[in-house]
Amino acid sequence: MENTSTGSFLKNYKSIILLLGGILAGSILGLVFGKGVEVIKPLGDIFLNLLFTAIIPLIFFTIASSIASLEKTEKLGKLFTIVMSVFLGTVLISAILMMVGVLLFPVQQDIIISKLPLETIQGSSPGSQITQLLTATDFYELLSRKSMLALIIFSFLIGFATLQSGEKGNNFQRFLKSGDEVMKQLLNLIMKTAPIGLGAYFAYQVGIFGPQLFGAYAKPLGLYYAVCAFYFVVFFSLYAFIAGGKLGFTTFWKNNITPSLTALGTCSSIATIPANLEAAEKMNIPTHIRNVVIPLGAPLHKDGSSMSSVIKIAVIFAMFGKDFTDPHNLLLALGITVIVSVVEGGIPNGGYIGEILAITVYGFPMEQALPAAMIVGTLVDPMATLLNANGDLVSAMIITRISEGKDWLTKKLVV
């Protein structure tokens, strides 16, 4: 019996144990060799490149096939409304929680203004930026993760068009379902290299960025990580309990380990999509819900990014000796965090649109404020991605609870 139990445990948790082993080994290498670990960074880059290359078609097939398989077109509108309401609600809750943390433990210290080289930022009108965010000028541009939101919208339209085609679109619908399955199998193959890839990436992060954690940014970073850890444990547990009671609570924490480790290792919500989809399937979240919520949540739903937006704004205010606690500044920050959670890319350290927006709105000098925001953004990225990715998973549970009824988890498990 003991051998059977041990074998069953190893079978169920083999991938997680290997992943943890790779991450632990990488972290030790980073601590021991410091910047010398840059030599193994290509291993992490190769893993991420394979993952990102496969994720673009995965998102297209999962969303398009899920929409095309809906029985009633009315169901799509209802589901989308629930999804956006849950996304917005959790983003606002997370931002408000971080504001409370900043008010209770103010960031009052001198921040070193780093001499980081700034990216060339081309100014454009708000209308032009929205157009670029929602659409692409050519089809091939949809195949880039930089056009993730445009790809998701296009996938929705393809799925809806297939649904509207009726019997004439049956062959295309089968193609979408087949493509969805093929991409899942491809990602299973790629994820077999995850212990090595994530281990190399962890080694690089610990070796390169570890020392900065003890510098001038220690206090705001400590506050951020503490509040986020509280949100992760307490609020995600509460969300899971609301979604499915005690069974929902245990189901969430049992299945979110691999997505959590993937998020921490890659610092990418998009790279965590495969792990989230697999976890959502094990949690018995209906196919049409998980295949919409998870890919859509990666670029649009960012609890961690909303919280990092607040701490970055607080750091910039501290730099210039300004009062962040003014009600007007707090309300403005809340609005900025909602926008940031939508426009920020789901790639590692991707884009500084949200930071630039905040600096511009408050009128701080860009050349001084942006480097500090970039440093804080880089150092909080692992925790932010953890909340972003896991937030999609627990949101999928809440969305299922609302759309399928309070007994959704019990019924599915019985079947």
N, C-alpha and C positions, 0 to 999 in steps of 0.2 A: 504493500500500500504506500509506503514511504517513497519507494522508487517511482511508483506511478505518479504520486503527487509532485515529486521533484521534476519528473519528466514533463508533466503537464505545465508546471510553472515555467520551466525553461522554454517550452514550446510557445507559450503565450507571451512571454516577456523577453525572448531571445533578442529581438531587434532593439528593444529599449536598453537592454543590458549592454549590447555592443555599442549602441549610440552613446550611452553614459561612459563606457570605457574609453571610447575615442575622444570624447570631450574632456574627460579627466586627464588623459595622457597629454592632450594638446595644452591644457591649462598648466600642467606641470612643466612642459617644455618651455612655455612662454615665461613662466616665473624664473626658470633656471637660466635660459639663454637670452632673455630679453629681446633686443632688436635682431639678434642672430637668427630668430625663427622666421625672418622674412624669406629665407631660402626655401621653406616648405609652403609658403603662401600660395604658389601656383596650384598645389593640390586642391586647396579650397576653392580657388578661382575656377578650376576645371569642373569641379562638382557643381558650383553655382551656374556656370555657363550652360552645362548640360540641362540643369533644372530649368533655367529661364527659357532655353530654346524649346523645351517640351511644353512649358506652361501656356504659351500663347495658343497653340492649337487645342490644348486641354480646355481652356476657358471657353473658346469658341464652341467646341463640341458639347461640353457639359451644359452650358446655358441654352444653346440653340436646340439641342435634343430634348431638354427638360421642358422648354416652352412648347415645342412642337408636339409633345406627348400629352399636354393638358387636354382634358376632355371638353372643358367649356372655356370660352374666351373670357367670361366674366371672372373666372377664378384667378386669372393673371392680374387683373386690376386690383382685386381684393388683396391678393398676396403682396403685390408691390406696395400698396398703401400700408399694410402691417409692417413690412420690412423697413420702410423708411421711417415710420413712427418709432419703432424699437431702436433703430440706429441713432436717430436724433436724440431720443430720450437718454440712452446710456452715455452718449458723448457729453451731453449737458451735465449729467450727474457726475461724471468723472472730472469735468472741468471745475465744477462748483466745489467738489471735494478738495482738489488741489488749491483752489483759492482760499478755502478755509485753512488749509495747512500753512499757506504763505502768511495769512493774517495772524495765525497763532505763533508761528516761528518765522518772523520777518527775515528776509535776506538783507542784512545790513553789514556789508563788508566791502572792501576795495577789491574789485575784480581786475586781474591783469588783462590789459588789452593786447591780445596776441597779434603778431605781425603776419598773419596768415595771408597768402595770396588770394585775392578775391576773384571769383569767376566773372567773366564779362557778362553783364546783364543788359540785354537790349530792351529798352522801354517800348511798350505798345499799349494801345487803348484797352480799357476793360472789355469792350465788345469783342475785340480781336482775341484777347486772352481766353474768353469764354468759348469762342468759336474753335480755337485750337484745342481746348480742353475736351470739348464734346464731339468733335469731328476730325477727320483726316482729309488732306487735300487729294490723296491718291490711295488706291487700294493697298499697295505695298506698305504704306505707312502704318496700316492697321497691324502689321506683323511685328511691330516694335512694342516693347513693354512701356515705352514712353507714351504710347497712345492707348493705354490700358482702358480708360473710361470710354474712349471712342470705340474700341473693340467690343466692349461689353454692350454698348448701345446697339452696335451693328449686329451682334449675336442675338440680342433680343428681337430685333427686327426680322432677322432671318428665321428665327423660331416662330415668330408670329405669322410671317408670310407662309411658312410651311403649314402651319395650323389652318390658315385661311384657304389653302389650296385644296383641302379635302382629299378625296381619293387620288386625284392627280399628283398630289405631293407625297403619296405613300412611299415611293421608292427613295425619295430624298430624305424622308423621315427615317427610313431604315439605314440609310447612309450615315446620318447624324448619330444614330444610336451605335452603329458599328464603329464609327470613328471615336466615339466616347469611350468604348470598351478598349479599343486598341491603345489609346493614349494613356489609359489607366495602367495597362500592362507595361507600357514603355516606362512610365514613372516608377513602377515597382522595380524594374531593372535598375534604373538610375539610383533609386533610394538604397540599393544594396551597397553602394559606395559611400553612403552618408557617414558612417563612423570615421572613415579616413578624411573625407572632405570637411566635415564639421570639426573634427579634431584639429586639422590644419588651420581652420579659420579661427577657432578659439585660441590656438597658440599665438596667432598673429595679433588678435585683439588684446590678449593679456600682456604679451611682450611689448607691444607698441604703445597702447593707451593706458595700461595699468598704472604707471608712475604718475600720470596726470591726475589720477583720482585723489591724490594726497596733496595737491597743490591748492591754488587759490579758489578752485571751484568745489572744494570738498563739502562746504556747508550746503550750498544749493543742491548739489548732487545727493548728499545724504538725505536731505528733506524730500527730494523727488523719489528716491528709491524707497524710502520709508513709507511715504503716502501711497505709492503705487503698490507696494507689497501688501499694505492694508486693504487697498481696493481689490487687489487680485484675490486675496484669501477670503475676506469678509463679503464683499459685494458680489463677486462671482458665485460664491456659495449661496448667497441670498437669491441671486437670479436663477440659479439651478434649482433651488428649493421651490421658488415661485412657479417654475416651469413644470416640475414633476414631483414635488414633495421630497420625502427622504430618499425615495428611489432615484429621483432626478439628481439629487445632491451626490449620491454615491456613483451614479452612472457618469456624471460629468468628470469627477476627479479620478475615476478609474481610467477614462479614455483620453484625457487631455495631456498625458505625459509626453508622448512623441511630438505632438504639435508644439508643446512648450519648449522642448529641447531644440526642435528645428527652428523655432522663432528666435531663441536666444543665440543659436549658432550662426544663423544666416543674416539676422537683422533685416529680414524681409518678409512682409505680409504675403507677398505674392509667392515667394518660395515655400511658404507654409501651406499653401492651398492644397497640395496633394495630401499632406498629413491630416489636415482638417477634414477633407472630404472622406478619408478613410475612417477617421474617428467618428464623424457624423453618421456614417453608415453603421458602425458598431453600436452607436447610441440609438439606432433605429429611427433616426429622423427621416421622414419620407423623402424619397428621391427627388420629387419635384420641388421640395423646399430646400434641401441641402445643396442641390445643383444650381440654385439661384442665389441663396443667401451667402454661401461661402465665397464664390468668385466675385459676387457683387460687393461683399463686405471688405475684401482685400484693399481696393482703392478708395472706397467711400466711407468705411466705418473704422474710426481710429480713436479709441478711448485713450490709449497711451500717448498718441500724438497731441490730443487735446490737452492732456495734462502737461506734456513737455512744452507746449506753446505757452501755457500759463507761467511755468517756472522760467522760461527764457525771457519772457516779458518782465518778470520780477527782477531777474538778474540785470537786464538792461536799465531798468529804473534805478536799481541800486548803484550801478556804475555812474550814473549822472546825478545821483542824489535827489531823485524825484520821488514823490509820494504815490506809490502804487495802490494804496488803500482807498484812494478817493473813489466814491461810488461810480462816477462817470468813467474812470479808468477801468474799473472792474467790469462794468457792463460792456464796455468796448472790447475788453479782452475776451469776454464770453462770446461775443459775436465773431471775433477773429478766430477763436478756437474752432467754431463750427465750420467756418470757411476752410480753415487749415485742414480739418479732418477730411474734407472732400478733395481739395486740390493737391495735397501732398502725394507724391508717387509712392508706390508700394515696393520700392527697391532700396537696397542698402544706402543710407545717407543720401537718398535721392532728392535732389532739388532743394532750393531754399526759398521757394515761393512764399510759404507761410511766414518765414522770418522777415523777408523783405517787406511783405504786406504789413506786418506789425510795426516794423521800424518806420515805415513810410507814414502810416496812420498816426502814430504818436509824434512824428516829427523829429526823431533822433538822427544824428549824423550817421549816414550809412557806413562810411569808412571806419568808424570806431565801433559802432554797435554790432554790425554784421559778424565780424570775426568772433566776438564773444558768444553770440548766438549760435554760430557754427560749431564752436568747441563744445558748448553745453549740449547741443543737438546730437553731436557725435557720441559723446560720453553717455547719454541717456538712451541711445538708440536700442541697445539690447532689451532693456526693460520696457521701453515704449512698444517695441515690436511684439513682445510677449503679450502685453495687454491688447494690442491691436488684433493679433491673430486669435488668441483665446476668446476675446470679446465676440468675434464672429461665431465661434462655436457655441458659446452660451446663449448668444442672441438667437441662433437657429433653434435652440430649445424653447425659448420664450415664444418665438414666432409660431412654432409648431403647437405650443400650448394654446395660443390664441386662435389659430386657424383650424386645429383638429380637435379641440376640446380638452378638458382637464385629465381625462383618462388615456390620452394618446400613448404614453409610455407603457402603461400596464397592458393595454390591448396589444401593442406591438410585440411586447416581450412574451405574452401568452402565445401568440401566433408563432 
